[in-house]
Amino acid sequence: MNIYFACAITGGREFEAVYQAIVEALENEGHWVPTAHLAGAGIVALEQIVPPQEVYTRDLQWLQQADALVAEVSTPSHGVGYEIASALNMGKKVLCCHRDGRKISKMITGNTHANLSLGSYRTPEEAVEIVKKFVATAGRQS
């Protein structure tokens, strides 16, 4: 499957190890993750040199081509919120996973859209298992 992975960049990188574990697991299972570079340690500096219009156009094109979106939402991010809403409007399956105990926007937790799934985790390994289960289910429904 083509999986768009979304995570905070400018809002903070506290959960970077989780981002990397998720992307690595997806790629190890043979999925294409066009946004895999977002999990990398040097992404803040790398994305600073790309013009905003280019990021917007590139990312929406990747999102349109994706089968589903997996978002790690423990750190608030305007961009991730925009991507989640865009994916749902495109009819994509969306998973929002977050660290257990973190406050998550009520725009996500209160959303009853049929294509939106939520999952909380305590460890990176639990996050990976949530993502794997979501992708297996989303793949059957594609």
N, C-alpha and C positions, 0 to 999 in steps of 0.2 A: 504494500500500500504506500501511497504518497501521504506522509504525515507532516503537517505544518506544526512545528514546535514554537510556542510563544513563551517568553519570559521577560522579566524586567532587565533593562540595560541601564538607563540613566537613573532610575529610581533606587538602585542599590543591587549589589551582587551577593548578598548574604547567603543565598541558597545555590550558589554556583555549582557546588559539588553535586547537588540534587539534579540540576539541569544536565550536568555532564553524565550522570548515571542514567538518566532517562534517555538521552540521545544515544548513548552507547548501546543501551539495551535495544532500542528500536533498530538501529543500524545492524546490530548483531543478528537480529531476527530477519534481516533482509529488506527492511522498509527503507524507502528513500525519504530523507529528511532534508529538504532544501535549506532549512534554517539551522542546520546543525552547528554552524559557526557561532551562533548566538550563545551557545553553552561554553565557548572557549574563554580562557582567562584574559585574552587581549582584546576582547570585543569592544570595549568602551573606546579605546584608542582607534581601533579599526573603523568603527562606524562614524567617528568624528570626521573622517576625511571624505565620506560619501555625502553628496548633497541631499537635503531633505526630500526634494521631489523625486530623486532617484530611488531613495529608500521606499517612499510611498508607492511608487509605480512598481518597483521590483517585488515588494512584499505582497501587494494585492494580486499581482500576477501569480506568484507562488501560491497564495491562498486559493485563488480560483482554480488552480490545477490540482489542489490537494483533495484527498478523499476525506480527511478528517483533520481536526485541530486538537492538539494537546497543549494546554496552557498551565504553567506553574504560576499560581496567583498569590503566593505568600507575601510578596512585595508589591504594593500598589504600583500600577503602571497605566498611564493614559493609553499608550500604544497597544498594550495587551488587551485592555478593555475594548478598544476600537476593533481589534482583530477578532475578538470573541463575538461581538455584535455583528460584524461583517460576515463571519463564517455562518452564524445562525441564519442571517438573512439570505445567504446563498444556499441554505438547506443542508449544510454540512453537520456532521456529528461533532460535538465539542465536549472535551473533558477539561474541567478546571480542578486541578489538584492543589492542595496546600498543606503546609505543616499544621498538624493538630494544635489547636490552641491559638492560632493567629486569627486576628479579626479580618474578615473578608467582607468586601463590599456587599451591601444588601441588594445591589443591582444584579449581583451574581447569585447570592444565596436565596434571594426571593424570586428568581426567575424560574418559571414553571414550563419553559419551552421543552417540548418533547425530545429535542435533539441535544439538550444540555445535561451532562452528568457531572456530579461533584464527588470528590473523594479527598479524605484527609489521611495523612500519614504521619508516623513518628520517626521513621528512619528512611534514608535513601532507598533501601531495599524494599520497604513497603510502598514507596512511591512508584518504583519500577513495577511491582506486582499490580498495582492499581492501573497503571498505564497498559500493561500487557493484557489485562482482562478487558479493558475498554476497547483496545484495538481489535482483539479477537471478536468481540461483539459487533463493533462497527464494521468490521470486514465482512461478517455474515449478512449484514443488512445493506451493504453497498450494491 
